[in-house]
Amino acid sequence: MYILLIGYLFVIVMFAAVVGASNWVLGLFFFITLAVLPTWLIFWLKRSVQKKKAETKLDQQDVDTNNR
C-alpha cells in the first residue's frame, strides 16, 4: 500500500510543480487538495481502525481476566 501512496504523491508533487511554475498559489492549492488531504484521510481512517481493534482486544483481555 505504501508503494502506491509514494507513487501517487510523486505524481501529484510533479503535477503541482508544473502548475506551480506559472502560479505558485494554484500549485500549492493542488498540492494540498490532491496530496495532503487524501493522505491525511487514509492515515486517519487506517489509524481509527487500528485503535478500534486494539480497544476490542484490550476489552476482551479484561473480560478474560475477570472471568478467572
N, C-alpha and C positions, 0 to 999 in steps of 0.2 A: 504494500500500500504506500509505503514511504517513497519508493522509487517513482511511482506515479505522481505523487504530490510534488516531488522535486522537479520532475519533468514539466508538470503543469506550471509551477512557479517560474521556471526558467522561461517558458514561452510567454507568460504574462509579463515578466520583467522586460524581456526583449520588446514585446509589443508596446509596453508603457514607455520604454526608452525611445522607440521610433516616434511615437505620438508626442512624447515629451520634448523631442528635438525642436519642434516648431512652437509648442505651447506647453510649458512645464506644469501649469495648473491642470490642464487636461490629462497630461501624463500621470500626475500624482492622483488625480481622480480615478483613472482607470486602474492604477496600481492598487489603490485602497479597495475599490469596489470589486475588482476581479481577482485579487490575490489575498489581501489581508482579511477581509470579511469572510470569504468562504473557508479559508484555512482556519480561522478562529472558530467558525461554526463546526467544522469537522472535529477539531480537537475538543471543543466543549461537549459535543454530543458523545464522543468516544469516552471522555473522562466521566461524564454523568453515568454512562452505562457501567464503567468500572467501579464507580462509587457505589452504585446500587448493588452490584454483585458482591462487593466487599461487605456492605452492610448486611445483606442477606446471609452471607457466610458467617459473619460475627453473631448475628441473631441466632442462627442455627447452632453455633457452638455454645452460646449461652443457654439455649434450651437443652442441649445435650448435657451440659454441666449441671444444670438444675435438676435434671431427672435422675442423676446418680445418687 
